[in-house]
Amino acid sequence: MVKIFCVNTQTSAMFPEGTTLMDMLPAFEFEKPYPILCAKVNNVSQGLKYRAFNSRQVEFLDYTSYLGRSVYCNSLCFLLCKAARDVFPDCRVILRRPISKGYFCSIDKGDGTEMTADDLARIKERMTALVEADVPFRRHEVLLEEAIDIFRKLGYDDKVKLLETSGDVYVNYYTLEDTPDYYYEALLPGTAPLKVWSLEMYRGGMLLRVPNRHNPEELAPFVEQPKTFDVFAENLKWNRIMGLENVGDVNLACQRGEASDLIKIAEALQEKKIVQIAEEIERRVNDPENPVRLVLITGPSSSGKSTFCKRLSIQLKACGIRPISFSTDDYFVNRLDTPRLPNGEFDFDNFETVDHRYLQSDVLKLLAGETVDVPEYNFVTGLREFNGKKLKLEPGSILIIEGIHALNPRLTDQVDDACKYRIFINTITSISLDNHNCIPTSDNRLLRRIVRDFNKGAFTARESIMHWPNVRRSEVQWIYPYQENADVLFNSAYLVEFAVVRAHAEKILMTVPKNCPEYSEVHRLKKFLSYFTPVSDKEVPSTSLLRSFIGGSSL
């Protein structure tokens, strides 16, 4: 017998060795508003078919948890791939990236013809039939070479490359009926829970829509993101030109000794975009009818706002424009006046954390040609200080404001929109692990934040992971609603970023103890990073956006 401690009930129960989590669940009575999808076993994510042969701590999870959503969405992606292959046996399904509250994907039927509404209806019908039949997802653990042979015979070169460069001895793959596939996270026991989804034509491909994270019984609300999609499509085009569509391609290139070139290309592409933005601002500054005088730069946490601002300032100077800048952080209210979260902690990402009335008053004075004493926020004392920093907009100058609330209309609602130029920075990862495994949209930034905060002594890795859910909720509320209002979106994602960050992040992640709830995220991130061939950061220039996170920045 094994003793299982259930976190949900704070009680223990005894079970025969080898009992699955699915069979344990009825023994623990707790509120289950939504179906249980997976569990954390000793703080590691596991599917419900996991068998316990020793005493364990178990926390059951539903769709409202990050791990629950991952299990559901990965299973849904497999369902789509299976159904498409049943309808079109020679088809190629590619899950491109999460966007518009769903997954953008494409299906090449394999017969040279375009997807039609009737084709889509047939795939949806097959998906529905598989759900109604509750077909089991079966996990198989085999030698790496056996898995590679299976996927090579299917023509899944993307999976072959990923597995060949993984360095594993044994790997897990799944089957749905007779269809094999590979997913690096656990799947559901069967298809029955996959009741909430939609598949729709979208921008030359399809959008696989998923449940609302707050109410899994309904679809997540569709959010049109044309500018975000265009940035993704632009990066995808460059990836194709370089022949790098997935992590296996990047790994093989790095193993051939091409990492230095990939870093240089990534830097060149970012610098090219910054130059284009600077030249567009120059054109707008010299517009005789509506000259731009104020540049607003925002983006979510760890997107690279500060370093981007400095690099843009250099390019503006090269255009003959003298930029002066400050951060919205310098206008934080004193810490005692900071809004609080329901649990009593300070809500540093709340818009009211910024004294926006005072900030706007200074902006109006600057635009009127006055000299302003700009405060500097002391993050140690939690007080706003005046240390002699004076700013004035001289002829040929432009004002730049950088911060997470810079695009919030309330921040500068008394300034004519015609004289503003808005920039939104995000990390839009354009490659996938393979054709069926998208890279989570926020993993770039989370890893950046963990490394930066640890190296600066601001937070431990555990603390950074602990705070991340609140950071993400604040971004959804305060930052992302204004993304599509920007004049331009800048993608700070780096083609070989995960390969470079791996060496920095892995040793930091090892500092998180296994007996804390945050370890489940550590385990997931370590598994994710293991797919990337590590690359030294010695070729990353000191002016790189990446340097502001891994250290060694000259800006």
C-alpha positions, 0 to 999 in steps of 0.5 A: 500500500502507498500513502497519498497526501492530497493537497486539495483536501489536506488529507491522506488515504491509502491505495494499492501500489500502482493505483492511477491518479484517475482511480484515486480521485473519487476517494478525495472529496473537494469542490470540483467546478470543472473536470480534473485534467491532471495533477502535480505529483511531488510538485511535478506535472503528471497525467491522470494515468500516472501510477503511484508505486510509492507514497506521494503528495498529489494536487489535482488540477483543472483547466483554470490552472496553467498545467491543466490548460497545457494538458487540455490544449496539447490533447486538443492539438493531437485531436486536430492532427489525428482528425486531419490525418484521418480525413486527408491521409497525406496531410501536413498539419502545422501548429504555428503559434498561440494568437487571438486566444487560440492556435493559428495553424495550417493544413497542407492536404497533400494533394495540391489543393487549397483547404475549403469550408467543406474540408474544414467541416469534415475535419471538425466532424471527425474531431467531434466523433473522436470526442464522443467515442472517448478514444484513449490517449496511450503513452509509450516509452521506447528507446530514442532510436525506435521513436525516431524510426516511427516518425521518420517512416511517417515523414515527420522530419521536424520530430526526427530532427528534434529527437535526434538533437535531444540527447535522450536515451528513452522518450515517450510518444503517444497514440490516438487509435493507430496515429502516433505523435510526440508531445513533451508534456502529458496528455489527457486519459482520453478525448471525452473532456475535449468538449469546448473548442472551435476550428475556423478559417483565419488569415490564410490558415485556421484558428483552433480556439480553446476554452476561456481560462476563467470559465472553461465551459465556454470559448475564450473570447476571440481577439483580433490581432492583425498587427501581432499577426503581421509581425509573426508572419514577417519573422516566419518569412525570415525563418523560412528563408534561412531554413529554420522552421523549428528547434531541430533546424536551429539545433542542427545549424548550431551543431554545424558551427553556425551559431555565430552567424545566427546570432549576427543575423538575429542582431542585424534583423533587430537593428534593421527594424530599429533603424526603420522605426527611427527613420519613420519617427524622423519622417513624422517629426518633420511632418509640417502638418502634424509633427510628432513630438512624443514617442511612447514605448511600452511592452510587458515585463522583460520584453526589453523596453529599456534597452530598446529605448536606448538603442532607438535613441542612438538611431534617432541621434543618427537621424539628427534628432536629439531624444530626451527620455524618462521612465514612467517608473520614476513617477511611481507613487510612494510605496505606502500609497501603492495599490494592493492586491486582494492578498494584501501585497503591493500591486506594482503593475496597477495603473494607479501605481503611477502618479499619472496626473503629475506625469502628464502635467510635466509632459505638457510643460515639456511640450510647451518648452518649459524646464521640468524637474524630473523625479527619480524613484528610489526602489530601496526606500520606496520614495520619489526623489528629486536629484537635480535631473532637469529636462527641456525640449529644445528645437530638434528634440523629441520626448520619449516615455518608456514604461508598462503604462506608456500606451494607456490613453489615460496617461497622456489624454490631454496630449493631441494624438497626432503628435504621438508615436506609439511603440509596443515591444513584445516577444513573439516566438516564431519557431516551434519545437516541432510542427505540433508543439508550439512554444508558450508565448511567455516562456521567453520573458519568464526565463529572461526575468528569472535570470535577470532578477537572480543575477541582480539580486532582486529576487530568487528564481522561486520568487520570480516564478511565484510572482509570475501569475500576478505579473501575467494577470496585470499584463492582460489587464493593463498592457495588452489591451493597447497592443494593437493601438501602437503605430508599430510593433517591435519583436524582441524575440531572439532566434537562438535565445533559448539556446543562449539562455539555457546555460544561464537559466539551468543553474539558477533553476537548480536553486529552487527546492523540490518541496515547494509549489514553484518546482512544477514550473522549474521542472517544466522549464528545465525539460523545455530548455533541454531540447535546445543545443546550448550556445555560448553567449560570447558572440552576443554583442554588448548592445544586444537586447539579450544582454540586459537579461544575461548580463554584460550590457554596455547600454 
